[in-house]
Amino acid sequence: MGNDFRVLIIEDDVRTVRFIGAKLRAAGYVVEAVGNGNEAVDRLRSTDTDLVLLDLLLPGKNGLQVLSELRSFSKVPV
């Protein structure tokens, strides 16, 4: 896998982010993570992302709110 494939993990549990992030990085993905729904929308608007892993229970905007807003400007797989 080329190292230009970007995955955004939207998850507020640090242990989960570390675990998933480590596995994805080992497979050659570029991984970024944010811990709340408000920051997630900002990051998605400003950064090219190839795949989103989205927790539904987030502080700020919940996962469904993030997904709804994301779909107004992007078709990135979630």
HTML snippet that shows the backbone in 3Dmol.js (N, CA, C, O; Angstrom):
<script src="https://3Dmol.org/build/3Dmol-min.js"></script>
<div id="view" style="width:600px;height:400px;position:relative"></div>
<script>
const pdb = `
ATOM      1  N   MET A   1       0.852  -1.175   0.000  1.00  0.00           N
ATOM      2  CA  MET A   1       0.000   0.000   0.000  1.00  0.00           C
ATOM      3  C   MET A   1       0.893   1.233   0.000  1.00  0.00           C
ATOM      4  O   MET A   1       1.849   1.318   0.771  1.00  0.00           O
ATOM      5  N   GLY A   2       0.578   2.177  -0.862  1.00  0.00           N
ATOM      6  CA  GLY A   2       1.338   3.414  -0.876  1.00  0.00           C
ATOM      7  C   GLY A   2       1.075   4.219   0.377  1.00  0.00           C
ATOM      8  O   GLY A   2       0.002   4.133   0.975  1.00  0.00           O
ATOM      9  N   ASN A   3       2.068   5.004   0.770  1.00  0.00           N
ATOM     10  CA  ASN A   3       1.893   5.737   2.025  1.00  0.00           C
ATOM     11  C   ASN A   3       1.198   7.072   1.829  1.00  0.00           C
ATOM     12  O   ASN A   3       1.359   7.983   2.640  1.00  0.00           O
ATOM     13  N   ASP A   4       0.420   7.196   0.750  1.00  0.00           N
ATOM     14  CA  ASP A   4      -0.356   8.411   0.560  1.00  0.00           C
ATOM     15  C   ASP A   4      -1.847   8.171   0.820  1.00  0.00           C
ATOM     16  O   ASP A   4      -2.649   9.091   0.663  1.00  0.00           O
ATOM     17  N   PHE A   5      -2.229   6.960   1.211  1.00  0.00           N
ATOM     18  CA  PHE A   5      -3.621   6.651   1.537  1.00  0.00           C
ATOM     19  C   PHE A   5      -3.875   7.086   2.971  1.00  0.00           C
ATOM     20  O   PHE A   5      -3.278   6.554   3.906  1.00  0.00           O
ATOM     21  N   ARG A   6      -4.772   8.064   3.140  1.00  0.00           N
ATOM     22  CA  ARG A   6      -4.968   8.707   4.439  1.00  0.00           C
ATOM     23  C   ARG A   6      -6.257   8.224   5.107  1.00  0.00           C
ATOM     24  O   ARG A   6      -7.330   8.226   4.503  1.00  0.00           O
ATOM     25  N   VAL A   7      -6.122   7.815   6.353  1.00  0.00           N
ATOM     26  CA  VAL A   7      -7.255   7.365   7.155  1.00  0.00           C
ATOM     27  C   VAL A   7      -7.418   8.322   8.332  1.00  0.00           C
ATOM     28  O   VAL A   7      -6.456   8.629   9.036  1.00  0.00           O
ATOM     29  N   LEU A   8      -8.635   8.784   8.532  1.00  0.00           N
ATOM     30  CA  LEU A   8      -8.943   9.619   9.691  1.00  0.00           C
ATOM     31  C   LEU A   8      -9.765   8.796  10.671  1.00  0.00           C
ATOM     32  O   LEU A   8     -10.855   8.327  10.344  1.00  0.00           O
ATOM     33  N   ILE A   9      -9.232   8.625  11.875  1.00  0.00           N
ATOM     34  CA  ILE A   9      -9.952   7.937  12.946  1.00  0.00           C
ATOM     35  C   ILE A   9     -10.628   9.005  13.801  1.00  0.00           C
ATOM     36  O   ILE A   9      -9.968   9.884  14.355  1.00  0.00           O
ATOM     37  N   ILE A  10     -11.943   8.916  13.897  1.00  0.00           N
ATOM     38  CA  ILE A  10     -12.704   9.849  14.728  1.00  0.00           C
ATOM     39  C   ILE A  10     -13.219   9.044  15.917  1.00  0.00           C
ATOM     40  O   ILE A  10     -14.220   8.333  15.826  1.00  0.00           O
ATOM     41  N   GLU A  11     -12.511   9.175  17.028  1.00  0.00           N
ATOM     42  CA  GLU A  11     -12.741   8.322  18.201  1.00  0.00           C
ATOM     43  C   GLU A  11     -12.219   9.040  19.433  1.00  0.00           C
ATOM     44  O   GLU A  11     -11.128   9.609  19.407  1.00  0.00           O
ATOM     45  N   ASP A  12     -12.996   9.017  20.514  1.00  0.00           N
ATOM     46  CA  ASP A  12     -12.575   9.706  21.732  1.00  0.00           C
ATOM     47  C   ASP A  12     -11.848   8.804  22.726  1.00  0.00           C
ATOM     48  O   ASP A  12     -11.318   9.299  23.721  1.00  0.00           O
ATOM     49  N   ASP A  13     -11.809   7.508  22.486  1.00  0.00           N
ATOM     50  CA  ASP A  13     -11.097   6.595  23.378  1.00  0.00           C
ATOM     51  C   ASP A  13      -9.649   6.436  22.901  1.00  0.00           C
ATOM     52  O   ASP A  13      -9.397   5.872  21.836  1.00  0.00           O
ATOM     53  N   VAL A  14      -8.716   6.933  23.689  1.00  0.00           N
ATOM     54  CA  VAL A  14      -7.304   6.972  23.293  1.00  0.00           C
ATOM     55  C   VAL A  14      -6.749   5.574  23.044  1.00  0.00           C
ATOM     56  O   VAL A  14      -5.975   5.379  22.107  1.00  0.00           O
ATOM     57  N   ARG A  15      -7.128   4.609  23.859  1.00  0.00           N
ATOM     58  CA  ARG A  15      -6.615   3.240  23.667  1.00  0.00           C
ATOM     59  C   ARG A  15      -7.075   2.653  22.340  1.00  0.00           C
ATOM     60  O   ARG A  15      -6.310   1.969  21.660  1.00  0.00           O
ATOM     61  N   THR A  16      -8.312   2.918  21.976  1.00  0.00           N
ATOM     62  CA  THR A  16      -8.827   2.436  20.696  1.00  0.00           C
ATOM     63  C   THR A  16      -8.077   3.084  19.545  1.00  0.00           C
ATOM     64  O   THR A  16      -7.712   2.409  18.582  1.00  0.00           O
ATOM     65  N   VAL A  17      -7.846   4.381  19.636  1.00  0.00           N
ATOM     66  CA  VAL A  17      -7.100   5.093  18.591  1.00  0.00           C
ATOM     67  C   VAL A  17      -5.693   4.530  18.465  1.00  0.00           C
ATOM     68  O   VAL A  17      -5.217   4.292  17.355  1.00  0.00           O
ATOM     69  N   ARG A  18      -5.025   4.314  19.592  1.00  0.00           N
ATOM     70  CA  ARG A  18      -3.663   3.762  19.553  1.00  0.00           C
ATOM     71  C   ARG A  18      -3.639   2.394  18.893  1.00  0.00           C
ATOM     72  O   ARG A  18      -2.780   2.125  18.052  1.00  0.00           O
ATOM     73  N   PHE A  19      -4.572   1.527  19.265  1.00  0.00           N
ATOM     74  CA  PHE A  19      -4.607   0.171  18.732  1.00  0.00           C
ATOM     75  C   PHE A  19      -4.873   0.168  17.228  1.00  0.00           C
ATOM     76  O   PHE A  19      -4.105  -0.413  16.460  1.00  0.00           O
ATOM     77  N   ILE A  20      -5.955   0.813  16.810  1.00  0.00           N
ATOM     78  CA  ILE A  20      -6.304   0.837  15.388  1.00  0.00           C
ATOM     79  C   ILE A  20      -5.239   1.577  14.594  1.00  0.00           C
ATOM     80  O   ILE A  20      -4.841   1.130  13.518  1.00  0.00           O
ATOM     81  N   GLY A  21      -4.775   2.712  15.120  1.00  0.00           N
ATOM     82  CA  GLY A  21      -3.746   3.491  14.436  1.00  0.00           C
ATOM     83  C   GLY A  21      -2.474   2.700  14.216  1.00  0.00           C
ATOM     84  O   GLY A  21      -1.884   2.768  13.138  1.00  0.00           O
ATOM     85  N   ALA A  22      -2.041   1.950  15.216  1.00  0.00           N
ATOM     86  CA  ALA A  22      -0.818   1.146  15.088  1.00  0.00           C
ATOM     87  C   ALA A  22      -0.971   0.093  14.002  1.00  0.00           C
ATOM     88  O   ALA A  22      -0.054  -0.114  13.208  1.00  0.00           O
ATOM     89  N   LYS A  23      -2.111  -0.571  13.959  1.00  0.00           N
ATOM     90  CA  LYS A  23      -2.343  -1.603  12.939  1.00  0.00           C
ATOM     91  C   LYS A  23      -2.364  -0.993  11.538  1.00  0.00           C
ATOM     92  O   LYS A  23      -1.790  -1.553  10.605  1.00  0.00           O
ATOM     93  N   LEU A  24      -3.016   0.141  11.396  1.00  0.00           N
ATOM     94  CA  LEU A  24      -3.081   0.786  10.083  1.00  0.00           C
ATOM     95  C   LEU A  24      -1.712   1.306   9.641  1.00  0.00           C
ATOM     96  O   LEU A  24      -1.340   1.158   8.477  1.00  0.00           O
ATOM     97  N   ARG A  25      -0.970   1.907  10.555  1.00  0.00           N
ATOM     98  CA  ARG A  25       0.375   2.395  10.216  1.00  0.00           C
ATOM     99  C   ARG A  25       1.282   1.238   9.813  1.00  0.00           C
ATOM    100  O   ARG A  25       2.069   1.363   8.874  1.00  0.00           O
ATOM    101  N   ALA A  26       1.177   0.114  10.515  1.00  0.00           N
ATOM    102  CA  ALA A  26       1.987  -1.065  10.184  1.00  0.00           C
ATOM    103  C   ALA A  26       1.654  -1.581   8.787  1.00  0.00           C
ATOM    104  O   ALA A  26       2.500  -2.181   8.123  1.00  0.00           O
ATOM    105  N   ALA A  27       0.428  -1.347   8.348  1.00  0.00           N
ATOM    106  CA  ALA A  27       0.013  -1.763   7.009  1.00  0.00           C
ATOM    107  C   ALA A  27       0.348  -0.716   5.951  1.00  0.00           C
ATOM    108  O   ALA A  27       0.070  -0.921   4.769  1.00  0.00           O
ATOM    109  N   GLY A  28       0.944   0.406   6.364  1.00  0.00           N
ATOM    110  CA  GLY A  28       1.401   1.407   5.412  1.00  0.00           C
ATOM    111  C   GLY A  28       0.493   2.603   5.205  1.00  0.00           C
ATOM    112  O   GLY A  28       0.740   3.417   4.315  1.00  0.00           O
ATOM    113  N   TYR A  29      -0.551   2.726   6.009  1.00  0.00           N
ATOM    114  CA  TYR A  29      -1.460   3.857   5.869  1.00  0.00           C
ATOM    115  C   TYR A  29      -0.955   5.071   6.650  1.00  0.00           C
ATOM    116  O   TYR A  29      -0.252   4.933   7.652  1.00  0.00           O
ATOM    117  N   VAL A  30      -1.322   6.247   6.178  1.00  0.00           N
ATOM    118  CA  VAL A  30      -1.090   7.486   6.919  1.00  0.00           C
ATOM    119  C   VAL A  30      -2.325   7.686   7.795  1.00  0.00           C
ATOM    120  O   VAL A  30      -3.447   7.728   7.289  1.00  0.00           O
ATOM    121  N   VAL A  31      -2.124   7.808   9.095  1.00  0.00           N
ATOM    122  CA  VAL A  31      -3.243   7.857  10.035  1.00  0.00           C
ATOM    123  C   VAL A  31      -3.240   9.177  10.789  1.00  0.00           C
ATOM    124  O   VAL A  31      -2.209   9.625  11.291  1.00  0.00           O
ATOM    125  N   GLU A  32      -4.416   9.787  10.855  1.00  0.00           N
ATOM    126  CA  GLU A  32      -4.643  10.942  11.710  1.00  0.00           C
ATOM    127  C   GLU A  32      -5.829  10.608  12.601  1.00  0.00           C
ATOM    128  O   GLU A  32      -6.646   9.752  12.262  1.00  0.00           O
ATOM    129  N   ALA A  33      -5.922  11.275  13.727  1.00  0.00           N
ATOM    130  CA  ALA A  33      -7.033  11.012  14.639  1.00  0.00           C
ATOM    131  C   ALA A  33      -7.506  12.301  15.284  1.00  0.00           C
ATOM    132  O   ALA A  33      -6.719  13.207  15.558  1.00  0.00           O
ATOM    133  N   VAL A  34      -8.805  12.363  15.520  1.00  0.00           N
ATOM    134  CA  VAL A  34      -9.407  13.449  16.285  1.00  0.00           C
ATOM    135  C   VAL A  34     -10.349  12.823  17.307  1.00  0.00           C
ATOM    136  O   VAL A  34     -10.840  11.711  17.112  1.00  0.00           O
ATOM    137  N   GLY A  35     -10.598  13.549  18.405  1.00  0.00           N
ATOM    138  CA  GLY A  35     -11.336  12.973  19.509  1.00  0.00           C
ATOM    139  C   GLY A  35     -12.724  13.516  19.755  1.00  0.00           C
ATOM    140  O   GLY A  35     -13.375  13.115  20.719  1.00  0.00           O
ATOM    141  N   ASN A  36     -13.204  14.431  18.898  1.00  0.00           N
ATOM    142  CA  ASN A  36     -14.576  14.909  19.085  1.00  0.00           C
ATOM    143  C   ASN A  36     -15.189  15.288  17.744  1.00  0.00           C
ATOM    144  O   ASN A  36     -14.481  15.493  16.757  1.00  0.00           O
ATOM    145  N   GLY A  37     -16.511  15.377  17.725  1.00  0.00           N
ATOM    146  CA  GLY A  37     -17.224  15.617  16.481  1.00  0.00           C
ATOM    147  C   GLY A  37     -16.964  16.970  15.857  1.00  0.00           C
ATOM    148  O   GLY A  37     -16.894  17.081  14.633  1.00  0.00           O
ATOM    149  N   ASN A  38     -16.819  18.001  16.671  1.00  0.00           N
ATOM    150  CA  ASN A  38     -16.570  19.338  16.123  1.00  0.00           C
ATOM    151  C   ASN A  38     -15.225  19.396  15.416  1.00  0.00           C
ATOM    152  O   ASN A  38     -15.119  19.923  14.309  1.00  0.00           O
ATOM    153  N   GLU A  39     -14.204  18.856  16.056  1.00  0.00           N
ATOM    154  CA  GLU A  39     -12.872  18.829  15.451  1.00  0.00           C
ATOM    155  C   GLU A  39     -12.866  17.960  14.197  1.00  0.00           C
ATOM    156  O   GLU A  39     -12.152  18.254  13.238  1.00  0.00           O
ATOM    157  N   ALA A  40     -13.658  16.894  14.203  1.00  0.00           N
ATOM    158  CA  ALA A  40     -13.726  15.996  13.051  1.00  0.00           C
ATOM    159  C   ALA A  40     -14.203  16.730  11.804  1.00  0.00           C
ATOM    160  O   ALA A  40     -13.602  16.602  10.737  1.00  0.00           O
ATOM    161  N   VAL A  41     -15.269  17.489  11.934  1.00  0.00           N
ATOM    162  CA  VAL A  41     -15.804  18.214  10.777  1.00  0.00           C
ATOM    163  C   VAL A  41     -14.784  19.225  10.271  1.00  0.00           C
ATOM    164  O   VAL A  41     -14.585  19.350   9.062  1.00  0.00           O
ATOM    165  N   ASP A  42     -14.141  19.945  11.176  1.00  0.00           N
ATOM    166  CA  ASP A  42     -13.113  20.907  10.768  1.00  0.00           C
ATOM    167  C   ASP A  42     -11.994  20.210  10.003  1.00  0.00           C
ATOM    168  O   ASP A  42     -11.566  20.689   8.952  1.00  0.00           O
ATOM    169  N   ARG A  43     -11.521  19.087  10.521  1.00  0.00           N
ATOM    170  CA  ARG A  43     -10.428  18.355   9.874  1.00  0.00           C
ATOM    171  C   ARG A  43     -10.852  17.826   8.505  1.00  0.00           C
ATOM    172  O   ARG A  43     -10.080  17.892   7.548  1.00  0.00           O
ATOM    173  N   LEU A  44     -12.068  17.305   8.409  1.00  0.00           N
ATOM    174  CA  LEU A  44     -12.546  16.766   7.136  1.00  0.00           C
ATOM    175  C   LEU A  44     -12.700  17.856   6.086  1.00  0.00           C
ATOM    176  O   LEU A  44     -12.505  17.601   4.897  1.00  0.00           O
ATOM    177  N   ARG A  45     -13.041  19.046   6.502  1.00  0.00           N
ATOM    178  CA  ARG A  45     -13.151  20.156   5.547  1.00  0.00           C
ATOM    179  C   ARG A  45     -11.783  20.640   5.065  1.00  0.00           C
ATOM    180  O   ARG A  45     -11.672  21.183   3.966  1.00  0.00           O
ATOM    181  N   SER A  46     -10.750  20.447   5.871  1.00  0.00           N
ATOM    182  CA  SER A  46      -9.448  21.039   5.549  1.00  0.00           C
ATOM    183  C   SER A  46      -8.393  20.044   5.077  1.00  0.00           C
ATOM    184  O   SER A  46      -7.317  20.459   4.646  1.00  0.00           O
ATOM    185  N   THR A  47      -8.668  18.752   5.147  1.00  0.00           N
ATOM    186  CA  THR A  47      -7.660  17.746   4.833  1.00  0.00           C
ATOM    187  C   THR A  47      -8.241  16.705   3.890  1.00  0.00           C
ATOM    188  O   THR A  47      -9.373  16.262   4.078  1.00  0.00           O
ATOM    189  N   ASP A  48      -7.478  16.312   2.879  1.00  0.00           N
ATOM    190  CA  ASP A  48      -7.900  15.215   2.011  1.00  0.00           C
ATOM    191  C   ASP A  48      -7.799  13.908   2.780  1.00  0.00           C
ATOM    192  O   ASP A  48      -6.752  13.585   3.339  1.00  0.00           O
ATOM    193  N   THR A  49      -8.882  13.166   2.803  1.00  0.00           N
ATOM    194  CA  THR A  49      -8.948  11.903   3.529  1.00  0.00           C
ATOM    195  C   THR A  49      -9.523  10.850   2.599  1.00  0.00           C
ATOM    196  O   THR A  49     -10.473  11.121   1.865  1.00  0.00           O
ATOM    197  N   ASP A  50      -8.948   9.637   2.626  1.00  0.00           N
ATOM    198  CA  ASP A  50      -9.408   8.556   1.760  1.00  0.00           C
ATOM    199  C   ASP A  50     -10.406   7.625   2.438  1.00  0.00           C
ATOM    200  O   ASP A  50     -11.200   6.966   1.767  1.00  0.00           O
ATOM    201  N   LEU A  51     -10.368   7.569   3.758  1.00  0.00           N
ATOM    202  CA  LEU A  51     -11.258   6.695   4.519  1.00  0.00           C
ATOM    203  C   LEU A  51     -11.453   7.276   5.911  1.00  0.00           C
ATOM    204  O   LEU A  51     -10.517   7.806   6.509  1.00  0.00           O
ATOM    205  N   VAL A  52     -12.673   7.174   6.422  1.00  0.00           N
ATOM    206  CA  VAL A  52     -12.982   7.650   7.772  1.00  0.00           C
ATOM    207  C   VAL A  52     -13.477   6.478   8.608  1.00  0.00           C
ATOM    208  O   VAL A  52     -14.360   5.731   8.186  1.00  0.00           O
ATOM    209  N   LEU A  53     -12.903   6.324   9.795  1.00  0.00           N
ATOM    210  CA  LEU A  53     -13.413   5.388  10.794  1.00  0.00           C
ATOM    211  C   LEU A  53     -14.087   6.239  11.864  1.00  0.00           C
ATOM    212  O   LEU A  53     -13.426   7.011  12.558  1.00  0.00           O
ATOM    213  N   LEU A  54     -15.393   6.097  11.994  1.00  0.00           N
ATOM    214  CA  LEU A  54     -16.196   7.040  12.775  1.00  0.00           C
ATOM    215  C   LEU A  54     -16.913   6.367  13.940  1.00  0.00           C
ATOM    216  O   LEU A  54     -17.725   5.463  13.744  1.00  0.00           O
ATOM    217  N   ASP A  55     -16.606   6.815  15.146  1.00  0.00           N
ATOM    218  CA  ASP A  55     -17.326   6.402  16.352  1.00  0.00           C
ATOM    219  C   ASP A  55     -18.651   7.162  16.391  1.00  0.00           C
ATOM    220  O   ASP A  55     -18.697   8.343  16.047  1.00  0.00           O
ATOM    221  N   LEU A  56     -19.712   6.503  16.801  1.00  0.00           N
ATOM    222  CA  LEU A  56     -21.005   7.183  16.871  1.00  0.00           C
ATOM    223  C   LEU A  56     -21.194   7.982  18.153  1.00  0.00           C
ATOM    224  O   LEU A  56     -21.922   8.974  18.158  1.00  0.00           O
ATOM    225  N   LEU A  57     -20.553   7.566  19.235  1.00  0.00           N
ATOM    226  CA  LEU A  57     -20.716   8.241  20.527  1.00  0.00           C
ATOM    227  C   LEU A  57     -19.512   9.137  20.788  1.00  0.00           C
ATOM    228  O   LEU A  57     -18.505   8.702  21.347  1.00  0.00           O
ATOM    229  N   LEU A  58     -19.632  10.380  20.377  1.00  0.00           N
ATOM    230  CA  LEU A  58     -18.538  11.348  20.482  1.00  0.00           C
ATOM    231  C   LEU A  58     -18.972  12.553  21.306  1.00  0.00           C
ATOM    232  O   LEU A  58     -20.158  12.879  21.353  1.00  0.00           O
ATOM    233  N   PRO A  59     -18.019  13.216  21.954  1.00  0.00           N
ATOM    234  CA  PRO A  59     -18.334  14.515  22.560  1.00  0.00           C
ATOM    235  C   PRO A  59     -18.504  15.570  21.462  1.00  0.00           C
ATOM    236  O   PRO A  59     -17.965  15.423  20.365  1.00  0.00           O
ATOM    237  N   GLY A  60     -19.233  16.601  21.756  1.00  0.00           N
ATOM    238  CA  GLY A  60     -19.523  17.604  20.730  1.00  0.00           C
ATOM    239  C   GLY A  60     -20.607  17.038  19.826  1.00  0.00           C
ATOM    240  O   GLY A  60     -21.610  16.514  20.310  1.00  0.00           O
ATOM    241  N   LYS A  61     -20.415  17.138  18.532  1.00  0.00           N
ATOM    242  CA  LYS A  61     -21.346  16.512  17.589  1.00  0.00           C
ATOM    243  C   LYS A  61     -21.174  15.003  17.678  1.00  0.00           C
ATOM    244  O   LYS A  61     -20.050  14.506  17.751  1.00  0.00           O
ATOM    245  N   ASN A  62     -22.300  14.265  17.672  1.00  0.00           N
ATOM    246  CA  ASN A  62     -22.169  12.813  17.691  1.00  0.00           C
ATOM    247  C   ASN A  62     -21.833  12.299  16.288  1.00  0.00           C
ATOM    248  O   ASN A  62     -21.832  13.066  15.325  1.00  0.00           O
ATOM    249  N   GLY A  63     -21.555  11.023  16.182  1.00  0.00           N
ATOM    250  CA  GLY A  63     -21.130  10.450  14.909  1.00  0.00           C
ATOM    251  C   GLY A  63     -22.142  10.620  13.790  1.00  0.00           C
ATOM    252  O   GLY A  63     -21.755  10.859  12.646  1.00  0.00           O
ATOM    253  N   LEU A  64     -23.428  10.503  14.093  1.00  0.00           N
ATOM    254  CA  LEU A  64     -24.444  10.673  13.054  1.00  0.00           C
ATOM    255  C   LEU A  64     -24.510  12.120  12.570  1.00  0.00           C
ATOM    256  O   LEU A  64     -24.739  12.368  11.387  1.00  0.00           O
ATOM    257  N   GLN A  65     -24.311  13.068  13.472  1.00  0.00           N
ATOM    258  CA  GLN A  65     -24.270  14.477  13.066  1.00  0.00           C
ATOM    259  C   GLN A  65     -23.046  14.745  12.191  1.00  0.00           C
ATOM    260  O   GLN A  65     -23.135  15.460  11.194  1.00  0.00           O
ATOM    261  N   VAL A  66     -21.910  14.169  12.569  1.00  0.00           N
ATOM    262  CA  VAL A  66     -20.692  14.316  11.762  1.00  0.00           C
ATOM    263  C   VAL A  66     -20.924  13.738  10.372  1.00  0.00           C
ATOM    264  O   VAL A  66     -20.585  14.369   9.371  1.00  0.00           O
ATOM    265  N   LEU A  67     -21.499  12.544  10.305  1.00  0.00           N
ATOM    266  CA  LEU A  67     -21.747  11.898   9.017  1.00  0.00           C
ATOM    267  C   LEU A  67     -22.689  12.724   8.153  1.00  0.00           C
ATOM    268  O   LEU A  67     -22.448  12.891   6.958  1.00  0.00           O
ATOM    269  N   SER A  68     -23.749  13.236   8.741  1.00  0.00           N
ATOM    270  CA  SER A  68     -24.692  14.062   7.994  1.00  0.00           C
ATOM    271  C   SER A  68     -24.013  15.303   7.425  1.00  0.00           C
ATOM    272  O   SER A  68     -24.216  15.651   6.262  1.00  0.00           O
ATOM    273  N   GLU A  69     -23.215  15.961   8.239  1.00  0.00           N
ATOM    274  CA  GLU A  69     -22.510  17.154   7.765  1.00  0.00           C
ATOM    275  C   GLU A  69     -21.465  16.788   6.717  1.00  0.00           C
ATOM    276  O   GLU A  69     -21.307  17.489   5.718  1.00  0.00           O
ATOM    277  N   LEU A  70     -20.758  15.694   6.947  1.00  0.00           N
ATOM    278  CA  LEU A  70     -19.747  15.239   5.990  1.00  0.00           C
ATOM    279  C   LEU A  70     -20.367  14.993   4.622  1.00  0.00           C
ATOM    280  O   LEU A  70     -19.788  15.375   3.605  1.00  0.00           O
ATOM    281  N   ARG A  71     -21.528  14.365   4.583  1.00  0.00           N
ATOM    282  CA  ARG A  71     -22.171  14.055   3.309  1.00  0.00           C
ATOM    283  C   ARG A  71     -22.601  15.305   2.546  1.00  0.00           C
ATOM    284  O   ARG A  71     -22.869  15.224   1.347  1.00  0.00           O
ATOM    285  N   SER A  72     -22.671  16.439   3.199  1.00  0.00           N
ATOM    286  CA  SER A  72     -23.036  17.675   2.499  1.00  0.00           C
ATOM    287  C   SER A  72     -21.891  18.199   1.639  1.00  0.00           C
ATOM    288  O   SER A  72     -22.107  19.056   0.782  1.00  0.00           O
ATOM    289  N   PHE A  73     -20.659  17.691   1.859  1.00  0.00           N
ATOM    290  CA  PHE A  73     -19.527  18.184   1.068  1.00  0.00           C
ATOM    291  C   PHE A  73     -18.556  17.096   0.611  1.00  0.00           C
ATOM    292  O   PHE A  73     -17.578  17.410  -0.067  1.00  0.00           O
ATOM    293  N   SER A  74     -18.792  15.822   0.961  1.00  0.00           N
ATOM    294  CA  SER A  74     -17.824  14.786   0.595  1.00  0.00           C
ATOM    295  C   SER A  74     -18.495  13.422   0.463  1.00  0.00           C
ATOM    296  O   SER A  74     -19.505  13.145   1.108  1.00  0.00           O
ATOM    297  N   LYS A  75     -17.915  12.583  -0.382  1.00  0.00           N
ATOM    298  CA  LYS A  75     -18.375  11.198  -0.557  1.00  0.00           C
ATOM    299  C   LYS A  75     -17.343  10.210  -0.029  1.00  0.00           C
ATOM    300  O   LYS A  75     -17.376   9.035  -0.395  1.00  0.00           O
ATOM    301  N   VAL A  76     -16.427  10.665   0.827  1.00  0.00           N
ATOM    302  CA  VAL A  76     -15.387   9.793   1.374  1.00  0.00           C
ATOM    303  C   VAL A  76     -16.046   8.586   2.046  1.00  0.00           C
ATOM    304  O   VAL A  76     -17.045   8.748   2.748  1.00  0.00           O
ATOM    305  N   PRO A  77     -15.507   7.379   1.845  1.00  0.00           N
ATOM    306  CA  PRO A  77     -16.074   6.197   2.510  1.00  0.00           C
ATOM    307  C   PRO A  77     -15.951   6.295   4.028  1.00  0.00           C
ATOM    308  O   PRO A  77     -14.933   6.737   4.560  1.00  0.00           O
ATOM    309  N   VAL A  78     -17.018   5.868   4.711  1.00  0.00           N
ATOM    310  CA  VAL A  78     -17.053   5.887   6.173  1.00  0.00           C
ATOM    311  C   VAL A  78     -17.374   4.480   6.646  1.00  0.00           C
ATOM    312  O   VAL A  78     -17.459   4.238   7.850  1.00  0.00           O
TER     313      VAL A  78
END
`;
const viewer = $3Dmol.createViewer("view");
viewer.addModel(pdb, "pdb");
viewer.setStyle({}, {cartoon: {color: "spectrum"}});
viewer.zoomTo();
viewer.render();
</script>
